[in-house]
Amino acid sequence: MFNKLKEECGIFGIYSMENEEELVSPTCIGLTALQHRGEESCGIAINNGGVITYHKDLGLVSDVFKQHIVESMPKGKMSIGHVRYSTTGSPKKENAQPIVTRYAKGNLGIVHNGNLINAIELKDELQQSGALFSSTSDTEVISYVIARERLKAKSIEEAVVNALKFIRGAYSLLIMSSQKLIAVRDPQGFKPLCMGKLGNDIIFASESCALDAIGADFVRDIEPGEIVTVTNNEVTSSFYNKDDKKGLCIFEYIYFARPDSTIDGLNVHKFRENVGRALAKQAPVDADLVAGVPDSGIDAALGYSKESKIHYDVVFIKNKYIGRTFILSTQKQRANKVALKLNPIKETVSGKKIVLVDDSIVRGTTITRIIKILKRAGAKEVHLRIASPAFVDVCYFGTDVDNKENLIANGKTVEEIRKEIGADSLEYLSMDNMFEIAKDSNINSFCTGCFTGKYPVEVPDVIQKDRFEKIF
């Protein structure tokens, strides 16, 4: 299952306002800045005179795009790129993105961050009409629906708008046709998407940190329900849906996004620091030092320290060559990996009462191991403060939590969880404090279904990550 939340996907795209340029390198840089959003696979597609050339594979950007691959790909007018982890469809090469389709009206490339909640029904309908699928990801379903609608529409934009009438769920999309680059954000705004400029070139990215990485200027966020088209060196925008019920995933601020990103007007680091301040007021404790679980708890720990005036210190050294704990298949492997990944500084820890701050507790096994490591290193007390409310329900929109029975907070009291993980005290961020801190976002409401079981849109009764493999 999981110990920490898996990230979502990351998308990146460039439209060159000049003649064809070398776009693979800047796209690789942008994707590397978004690598935290997906480590399973990656890919890039280049549009050269209407011909789409692409390369994708399992692995990190640095592994998949070696120098000889970069040099072998053509210059182009447009590029789209993707880093992935699997919310729908397993981690196989054929599920890597971009999805490139060749059909009667030309070529189509698409990258997707999100998760459809009606993908099974759409796939069944398409297969009944003769469609053949080469992957088990819902992104290929989106591509097929757009291609189908393009056969009846006057333009690719019209086809996209018509296709979106059939699609339900979370999606930020970049769609590349022979002549146009189109950016789309779903009506609720579940997933972030922003636009920037590098000289005259137009850039799209899941997070603003990717714009910074290539030296681009942030222009604005793509708004929920908006479609932006770049073609003939012009940028046009319209709204295909202006649903008043917004639902940006609150975990973008809590955990998913990089701290140096600004999403919908709110800086991620500042949000997390303010969460730490709120926790210090909400759940004070007599302690010798404050520490954060690397890396996701550090910003909130700094805020807790500033507000409480308790000294902040580093208690763990993180082995940067060890990947995330969810990669290993068995619990014994994961437990051993935690010890290899995080090593305590015994001189800092010994005899101290520690406030330990982390972003969330999912299954609880990793934080249990971390607390044991601290106490074995001599910590007198470990008081755990969580920078989010308790995670009690599933996510339907792109987070790898599809069974609430595996969530430690499901059906347990805070005191029961505290005893199970071995902390001396435990406190979660309150919902009220979370909303108060998030009010500075340009989005006026959020998806908090993982905390409440209530979602911005109607959700299916059952969800399974591998449902395509089982049914088709």
Backbone torsions as a table, in degrees:
resi	resn	phi	psi	omega
1	MET	NA	-120.2	-175.0
2	PHE	-149.7	153.5	174.0
3	ASN	-112.0	-37.7	173.0
4	LYS	-124.5	161.7	177.8
5	LEU	-66.1	137.9	169.2
6	LYS	-78.0	146.1	178.1
7	GLU	-70.1	172.7	175.9
8	GLU	-88.7	-156.1	175.4
9	CYS	-103.6	165.8	176.3
10	GLY	-126.6	139.0	178.9
11	ILE	-125.4	152.3	-175.4
12	PHE	-153.2	141.9	179.9
13	GLY	-153.2	153.4	179.2
14	ILE	-133.0	136.7	168.6
15	TYR	-118.2	117.5	-178.9
16	SER	-83.6	124.4	177.2
17	MET	-83.1	-8.5	176.4
18	GLU	-94.8	-163.9	171.4
19	ASN	-71.4	-178.7	-177.1
20	GLU	-57.6	135.9	-176.4
21	GLU	-124.0	168.6	172.1
22	GLU	-79.4	105.7	-173.3
23	LEU	-106.6	-11.9	-176.9
24	VAL	-65.2	-46.0	-177.2
25	SER	-61.1	-51.3	178.1
26	PRO	-64.2	-30.6	177.0
27	THR	-68.0	-39.2	175.2
28	CYS	-61.3	-40.8	179.2
29	ILE	-63.9	-44.4	178.5
30	GLY	-61.5	-42.7	179.7
31	LEU	-67.4	-36.4	177.9
32	THR	-63.1	-37.1	176.4
33	ALA	-66.1	-22.5	178.9
34	LEU	-102.1	10.8	-173.5
35	GLN	-59.3	-28.9	178.8
36	HIS	-61.7	-18.1	-178.1
37	ARG	-86.5	-7.7	179.5
38	GLY	-179.6	124.7	-175.6
39	GLU	-117.9	3.5	-175.7
40	GLU	-80.7	-43.7	-176.6
41	SER	-155.1	168.6	177.6
42	CYS	-156.7	165.9	179.2
43	GLY	-169.9	160.4	179.1
44	ILE	-139.0	138.4	173.3
45	ALA	-121.3	137.8	-179.0
46	ILE	-118.6	133.4	176.0
47	ASN	-98.6	112.7	179.5
48	ASN	-120.0	101.8	179.6
49	GLY	60.8	32.5	-180.0
50	GLY	90.6	-10.3	176.6
51	VAL	-94.8	127.7	-177.6
52	ILE	-101.7	119.0	175.9
53	THR	-109.4	135.7	-176.7
54	TYR	-141.5	158.5	172.9
55	HIS	-141.7	134.5	178.7
56	LYS	-154.3	155.2	-178.8
57	ASP	-169.4	170.3	173.0
58	LEU	-72.2	143.1	176.9
59	GLY	123.4	175.0	177.5
60	LEU	-74.5	163.6	-179.9
61	VAL	-56.9	-43.2	-178.1
62	SER	-66.4	-25.4	179.0
63	ASP	-83.9	-39.6	-174.8
64	VAL	-78.9	-36.4	-175.7
65	PHE	-108.0	71.0	172.6
66	LYS	-68.3	165.7	-173.8
67	GLN	-57.1	-40.1	-177.2
68	HIS	-68.3	-29.5	175.8
69	ILE	-70.0	-46.1	179.3
70	VAL	-58.4	-44.3	-177.8
71	GLU	-69.8	-24.4	-177.3
72	SER	-83.0	-16.1	-177.0
73	MET	-86.2	146.3	-173.8
74	PRO	-75.8	163.1	167.7
75	LYS	-69.4	167.7	-179.1
76	GLY	-164.8	172.9	177.2
77	LYS	-89.2	-28.2	-178.0
78	MET	-141.7	153.9	171.6
79	SER	-142.8	149.8	168.8
80	ILE	-134.2	147.0	-178.7
81	GLY	-142.4	162.6	-172.2
82	HIS	-150.8	138.9	164.6
83	VAL	-117.9	140.0	-167.1
84	ARG	-133.0	145.8	154.8
85	TYR	-131.3	154.3	-166.4
86	SER	-89.0	112.3	169.1
87	THR	-95.5	-35.2	172.3
88	THR	-131.1	125.5	-175.2
89	GLY	90.3	143.2	-174.5
90	SER	-81.1	168.1	-178.7
91	PRO	-76.6	77.4	178.0
92	LYS	-119.4	156.6	-177.4
93	LYS	-58.3	-38.6	-177.6
94	GLU	-67.5	-16.8	177.2
95	ASN	-91.2	-4.9	176.2
96	ALA	-65.1	152.3	179.0
97	GLN	-115.6	160.5	11.0
98	PRO	-70.7	153.1	168.0
99	ILE	-90.2	121.4	-178.8
100	VAL	-113.9	125.9	-177.1
101	THR	-121.9	134.1	173.3
102	ARG	-111.4	121.5	-175.5
103	TYR	-139.9	-172.9	-169.6
104	ALA	-59.6	-30.8	-176.9
105	LYS	-93.3	0.5	179.1
106	GLY	131.9	-144.6	-177.2
107	ASN	-111.5	149.9	-178.8
108	LEU	-143.5	128.0	174.4
109	GLY	-120.1	142.5	-176.2
110	ILE	-145.5	140.4	170.6
111	VAL	-127.6	148.7	-166.6
112	HIS	-142.8	130.9	167.9
113	ASN	-115.4	116.9	179.9
114	GLY	144.7	-163.8	-177.1
115	ASN	-155.1	126.5	177.7
116	LEU	-84.0	143.9	178.1
117	ILE	-100.2	-4.5	176.2
118	ASN	-122.8	26.5	-176.3
119	ALA	-65.1	-36.5	-178.7
120	ILE	-62.9	-45.9	-180.0
121	GLU	-63.0	-43.0	179.4
122	LEU	-65.0	-41.2	-179.2
123	LYS	-65.3	-41.1	178.6
124	ASP	-61.6	-43.7	179.2
125	GLU	-61.7	-43.3	-179.2
126	LEU	-67.2	-40.7	179.4
127	GLN	-66.2	-35.1	178.3
128	GLN	-64.5	-24.7	178.7
129	SER	-95.5	7.1	172.8
130	GLY	106.2	2.7	-179.2
131	ALA	-69.4	141.6	177.0
132	LEU	-114.0	130.6	-177.1
133	PHE	-110.0	138.2	179.4
134	SER	-102.6	-7.2	179.9
135	SER	-132.9	176.0	176.4
136	THR	-117.7	24.7	178.5
137	SER	-97.8	151.1	179.3
138	ASP	-72.8	-13.7	177.6
139	THR	-65.2	-36.6	177.5
140	GLU	-66.2	-32.1	175.4
141	VAL	-62.1	-46.0	177.9
142	ILE	-58.0	-45.0	-178.9
143	SER	-60.5	-42.8	179.5
144	TYR	-65.0	-41.2	-179.5
145	VAL	-65.1	-40.7	177.6
146	ILE	-64.0	-44.8	179.6
147	ALA	-61.7	-40.7	178.4
148	ARG	-61.7	-45.0	-178.6
149	GLU	-71.0	-27.8	179.9
150	ARG	-65.5	-28.8	178.9
151	LEU	-65.8	-20.5	-178.9
152	LYS	-108.4	-10.7	-173.0
153	ALA	-100.0	161.3	-179.6
154	LYS	-82.6	-21.0	-178.0
155	SER	-148.8	165.3	178.2
156	ILE	-67.3	-35.0	177.7
157	GLU	-61.9	-44.6	178.5
158	GLU	-62.3	-39.4	179.0
159	ALA	-64.2	-41.2	179.1
160	VAL	-63.7	-47.2	179.5
161	VAL	-59.5	-44.1	179.0
162	ASN	-65.0	-38.8	179.6
163	ALA	-65.0	-36.9	-177.4
164	LEU	-67.0	-17.0	175.6
165	LYS	-67.3	-21.9	-178.0
166	PHE	-96.5	-12.0	-171.0
167	ILE	-100.7	132.3	176.8
168	ARG	-126.8	138.2	178.6
169	GLY	130.9	-152.8	-176.5
170	ALA	-105.1	130.7	177.5
171	TYR	-160.5	126.2	159.0
172	SER	-112.6	127.3	-170.7
173	LEU	-126.7	146.0	162.2
174	LEU	-120.8	125.3	-175.2
175	ILE	-122.2	125.8	-177.3
176	MET	-116.8	115.1	174.4
177	SER	-99.7	-169.1	-179.3
178	SER	-63.5	-31.5	-174.0
179	GLN	-122.8	-12.3	-169.1
180	LYS	-131.9	150.6	170.6
181	LEU	-117.4	123.0	-173.1
182	ILE	-121.6	132.5	176.5
183	ALA	-112.8	136.2	-177.2
184	VAL	-136.4	139.3	172.6
185	ARG	-125.2	137.6	-175.0
186	ASP	-64.9	160.9	-173.2
187	PRO	-60.2	-29.5	178.5
188	GLN	-84.7	-19.3	-176.9
189	GLY	72.3	35.6	-178.9
190	PHE	-54.4	-44.0	-174.1
191	LYS	-111.3	143.0	-178.7
192	PRO	-75.7	155.5	174.9
193	LEU	-162.8	131.0	-178.7
194	CYS	-133.2	167.3	-178.3
195	MET	-125.2	141.9	177.1
196	GLY	-138.9	-179.7	177.5
197	LYS	-135.1	137.5	172.7
198	LEU	-122.3	100.6	-167.5
199	GLY	64.7	-120.1	175.8
200	ASN	-98.5	-8.7	-177.6
201	ASP	-72.3	145.5	178.3
202	ILE	-99.1	132.7	-177.4
203	ILE	-121.7	139.5	172.0
204	PHE	-121.6	143.3	-179.4
205	ALA	-155.9	153.4	176.5
206	SER	-64.8	-35.2	-178.8
207	GLU	-137.0	152.1	-178.0
208	SER	-66.9	-21.9	178.9
209	CYS	-61.1	-28.7	178.5
210	ALA	-71.7	-32.2	173.7
211	LEU	-65.6	-44.8	179.1
212	ASP	-59.0	-38.0	-174.6
213	ALA	-62.4	-31.5	-179.4
214	ILE	-103.2	6.4	178.0
215	GLY	81.4	19.0	179.9
216	ALA	-85.6	154.7	176.1
217	ASP	-91.6	135.8	174.7
218	PHE	-69.3	131.1	176.8
219	VAL	-101.2	-57.7	179.3
220	ARG	-173.0	168.0	171.5
221	ASP	-81.1	144.8	167.6
222	ILE	-72.3	131.8	-175.1
223	GLU	-84.6	154.3	175.4
224	PRO	-55.6	133.6	179.7
225	GLY	79.0	12.3	-176.6
226	GLU	-103.1	146.1	172.6
227	ILE	-124.5	126.0	-179.1
228	VAL	-116.8	128.5	-179.0
229	THR	-117.4	133.1	174.7
230	VAL	-117.9	121.2	178.4
231	THR	-161.1	151.3	-179.5
232	ASN	50.0	38.0	178.5
233	ASN	60.9	26.4	176.7
234	GLU	-128.0	149.3	178.5
235	VAL	-115.1	124.9	177.3
236	THR	-125.2	154.9	-176.7
237	SER	-141.3	146.9	173.9
238	SER	-155.1	167.4	178.2
239	PHE	-111.6	123.6	178.1
240	TYR	-92.4	-14.7	-179.7
241	ASN	-160.2	125.5	178.7
242	LYS	-118.5	59.9	177.6
243	ASP	-64.3	129.9	-179.3
244	ASP	-73.7	-18.2	-176.8
245	LYS	-89.6	97.9	-179.2
246	LYS	-88.5	165.0	-176.1
247	GLY	-162.0	47.8	175.1
248	LEU	-54.6	132.0	177.9
249	CYS	-61.2	116.6	-176.2
250	ILE	-64.5	-20.5	179.6
251	PHE	-72.4	-11.4	170.4
252	GLU	-59.2	-43.4	178.9
253	TYR	-76.6	-37.6	-175.2
254	ILE	-73.3	-40.7	-169.4
255	TYR	-145.9	-45.4	-167.1
256	PHE	-64.9	-50.4	-171.1
257	ALA	-76.2	155.5	175.2
258	ARG	-70.6	144.6	-177.7
259	PRO	-59.3	-26.4	-178.4
260	ASP	-86.0	4.5	176.6
261	SER	-89.7	150.0	170.5
262	THR	-115.9	122.2	-175.4
263	ILE	-119.3	123.1	-179.4
264	ASP	48.4	44.4	172.4
265	GLY	85.8	-2.0	-177.3
266	LEU	-120.8	123.3	178.9
267	ASN	-70.7	132.0	-174.1
268	VAL	-66.4	-44.2	178.8
269	HIS	-59.5	-44.4	-179.0
270	LYS	-63.5	-40.0	176.1
271	PHE	-57.9	-49.5	-175.6
272	ARG	-67.4	-38.5	176.8
273	GLU	-63.0	-41.5	178.8
274	ASN	-67.5	-31.7	173.3
275	VAL	-60.7	-44.4	178.1
276	GLY	-61.1	-40.9	177.0
277	ARG	-61.9	-43.1	179.8
278	ALA	-63.7	-39.4	178.3
279	LEU	-64.2	-36.9	178.9
280	ALA	-63.9	-35.8	177.4
281	LYS	-77.1	-40.3	-176.4
282	GLN	-72.2	-38.9	-173.4
283	ALA	-138.1	69.8	178.7
284	PRO	-69.4	156.6	179.2
285	VAL	-152.5	145.6	175.8
286	ASP	-79.4	110.9	-174.9
287	ALA	-146.3	166.9	-179.5
288	ASP	-92.8	-29.6	-179.1
289	LEU	-157.7	160.3	176.5
290	VAL	-114.7	138.9	177.8
291	ALA	-141.8	155.0	177.3
292	GLY	-112.7	145.8	173.3
293	VAL	-72.1	119.4	-178.5
294	PRO	-65.0	140.7	-10.4
295	ASP	-99.5	-12.7	-166.9
296	SER	-72.1	-18.0	-178.9
297	GLY	-101.0	-1.6	-170.8
298	ILE	-68.4	-44.8	-176.9
299	ASP	-62.2	-44.8	179.3
300	ALA	-67.3	-35.1	177.3
301	ALA	-63.2	-39.4	176.7
302	LEU	-62.1	-41.5	177.6
303	GLY	-64.8	-40.8	178.4
304	TYR	-61.4	-43.8	180.0
305	SER	-62.7	-45.4	-179.0
306	LYS	-62.2	-41.5	-177.6
307	GLU	-74.5	-40.4	-175.4
308	SER	-84.8	-15.8	-175.2
309	LYS	65.7	19.4	173.8
310	ILE	-90.4	134.0	-175.7
311	HIS	-54.9	132.1	172.7
312	TYR	-91.0	137.9	177.7
313	ASP	-146.5	161.2	176.0
314	VAL	-89.3	122.0	179.7
315	VAL	-110.8	-12.6	178.4
316	PHE	-125.4	142.9	166.1
317	ILE	-104.6	125.5	-176.6
318	LYS	-96.0	128.2	174.5
319	ASN	-77.4	106.3	-174.3
320	LYS	-71.9	-8.5	-179.5
321	TYR	-93.0	2.2	178.9
322	ILE	-104.3	128.7	-178.7
323	GLY	-74.4	-170.1	-174.6
324	ARG	-77.5	152.2	-170.5
325	THR	-65.9	-20.7	-176.1
326	PHE	-75.3	-10.6	-175.8
327	ILE	-67.4	-35.8	-177.0
328	LEU	-81.3	148.7	-167.0
329	SER	-87.0	-32.2	-175.9
330	THR	-107.9	156.3	-179.1
331	GLN	-64.9	-36.2	178.5
332	LYS	-62.4	-41.4	177.5
333	GLN	-63.3	-43.7	-178.8
334	ARG	-64.1	-41.0	179.8
335	ALA	-62.3	-44.1	177.9
336	ASN	-64.0	-35.6	-177.7
337	LYS	-69.3	-33.9	177.1
338	VAL	-59.4	-44.7	179.9
339	ALA	-64.2	-34.5	178.4
340	LEU	-74.3	-33.8	-176.2
341	LYS	-76.7	-39.1	-176.9
342	LEU	-124.1	119.7	178.2
343	ASN	-117.9	128.4	-175.7
344	PRO	-76.4	153.0	172.1
345	ILE	-92.8	100.0	-170.4
346	LYS	-61.8	-35.8	-179.5
347	GLU	-64.5	-30.2	178.5
348	THR	-80.3	-35.5	-170.9
349	VAL	-85.8	-37.3	-168.7
350	SER	-57.0	125.3	176.6
351	GLY	75.8	7.1	-174.1
352	LYS	-102.1	148.1	169.5
353	LYS	-93.2	118.6	-169.4
354	ILE	-114.5	133.5	165.5
355	VAL	-92.9	113.0	-178.9
356	LEU	-104.4	124.9	-176.1
357	VAL	-111.6	130.5	174.9
358	ASP	-134.4	162.9	-175.5
359	ASP	-74.4	-36.3	-175.4
360	SER	-165.4	166.0	168.5
361	ILE	-121.3	125.6	179.7
362	VAL	-102.0	-86.8	177.4
363	ARG	-82.8	-34.0	176.2
364	GLY	103.9	-11.2	-175.8
365	THR	-70.7	-38.2	-179.2
366	THR	-67.6	-47.0	-177.9
367	ILE	-66.8	-32.6	175.3
368	THR	-60.3	-44.6	179.5
369	ARG	-65.0	-40.7	-179.4
370	ILE	-62.7	-44.1	178.9
371	ILE	-63.5	-40.1	177.1
372	LYS	-62.3	-40.4	178.7
373	ILE	-61.3	-44.6	-180.0
374	LEU	-63.4	-43.6	-177.9
375	LYS	-70.6	-34.3	175.9
376	ARG	-66.6	-28.4	177.8
377	ALA	-81.4	-1.7	174.0
378	GLY	110.6	4.7	178.7
379	ALA	-60.8	132.4	-179.0
380	LYS	-74.4	-44.4	178.3
381	GLU	-143.8	148.7	174.4
382	VAL	-128.4	113.1	-179.9
383	HIS	-105.8	113.2	-173.1
384	LEU	-92.3	130.0	176.1
385	ARG	-122.7	125.3	-174.3
386	ILE	-106.0	127.7	-173.4
387	ALA	-84.2	33.9	175.3
388	SER	-162.9	162.7	172.1
389	PRO	-67.6	173.0	-178.6
390	ALA	-67.8	136.0	-178.9
391	PHE	-86.6	106.9	-171.1
392	VAL	-121.6	-7.2	-176.3
393	ASP	-141.1	172.8	-173.2
394	VAL	-79.9	164.6	173.4
395	CYS	-114.2	133.3	-179.9
396	TYR	-103.4	-1.9	-163.8
397	PHE	-122.6	20.7	171.7
398	GLY	128.2	6.9	173.7
399	THR	-108.8	141.0	-171.3
400	ASP	-80.7	61.0	175.2
401	VAL	-132.2	95.8	-174.3
402	ASP	-116.5	12.5	179.2
403	ASN	-150.7	105.0	-175.4
404	LYS	-70.6	-14.1	178.3
405	GLU	-63.9	-21.6	179.9
406	ASN	-91.0	-1.0	179.2
407	LEU	-85.0	128.9	-175.3
408	ILE	-64.0	-29.5	-177.5
409	ALA	-82.7	-7.9	-178.8
410	ASN	-72.8	111.1	176.5
411	GLY	80.2	8.6	179.7
412	LYS	-121.0	149.0	174.5
413	THR	-80.2	164.6	177.2
414	VAL	-60.5	-38.7	179.6
415	GLU	-65.6	-38.8	177.8
416	GLU	-65.0	-40.0	177.6
417	ILE	-65.5	-43.4	179.7
418	ARG	-55.9	-46.6	-179.9
419	LYS	-64.3	-40.6	-177.4
420	GLU	-64.9	-39.3	-177.3
421	ILE	-89.1	-12.2	175.0
422	GLY	86.3	17.6	177.9
423	ALA	-81.1	154.5	176.8
424	ASP	-79.9	-27.0	169.0
425	SER	-154.5	159.1	-177.3
426	LEU	-144.5	133.3	175.8
427	GLU	-144.4	133.1	173.6
428	TYR	-96.6	151.9	171.9
429	LEU	-61.3	136.0	178.9
430	SER	-75.5	154.4	176.7
431	MET	-60.7	-41.3	-179.1
432	ASP	-60.9	-44.4	178.8
433	ASN	-65.3	-39.2	179.1
434	MET	-61.1	-46.6	-179.8
435	PHE	-66.6	-35.9	179.1
436	GLU	-63.0	-40.9	-179.6
437	ILE	-71.6	-35.9	-176.7
438	ALA	-79.9	-5.5	-174.6
439	LYS	-65.2	-18.7	179.5
440	ASP	-78.6	-4.7	175.1
441	SER	-71.8	152.5	175.8
442	ASN	-71.8	-16.7	176.2
443	ILE	-86.0	129.2	-172.5
444	ASN	-88.0	-4.8	176.3
445	SER	-155.2	164.7	-169.9
446	PHE	-136.3	158.3	169.5
447	CYS	-84.4	116.3	178.6
448	THR	-124.2	27.0	-175.9
449	GLY	-58.3	-31.4	179.9
450	CYS	-66.6	-20.7	177.8
451	PHE	-97.7	-26.0	-169.4
452	THR	-122.7	-20.0	-172.6
453	GLY	77.3	7.4	178.4
454	LYS	-113.7	129.8	-172.2
455	TYR	-120.7	156.1	-178.6
456	PRO	-66.2	-22.3	178.9
457	VAL	-132.1	163.6	177.7
458	GLU	-64.4	136.8	-176.4
459	VAL	-119.0	157.5	179.7
460	PRO	-70.4	163.1	179.9
461	ASP	-71.7	-32.8	-176.4
462	VAL	-133.6	141.1	174.5
463	ILE	-138.0	137.5	176.6
464	GLN	-138.8	134.9	-179.0
465	LYS	-60.0	-38.6	-175.0
466	ASP	-100.4	27.6	-173.2
467	ARG	-63.1	-32.5	179.1
468	PHE	-65.4	-40.9	179.6
469	GLU	-63.2	-36.0	-175.8
470	LYS	-77.9	-36.0	-173.1
471	ILE	-91.6	-36.2	-175.4
472	PHE	-111.9	NA	NA
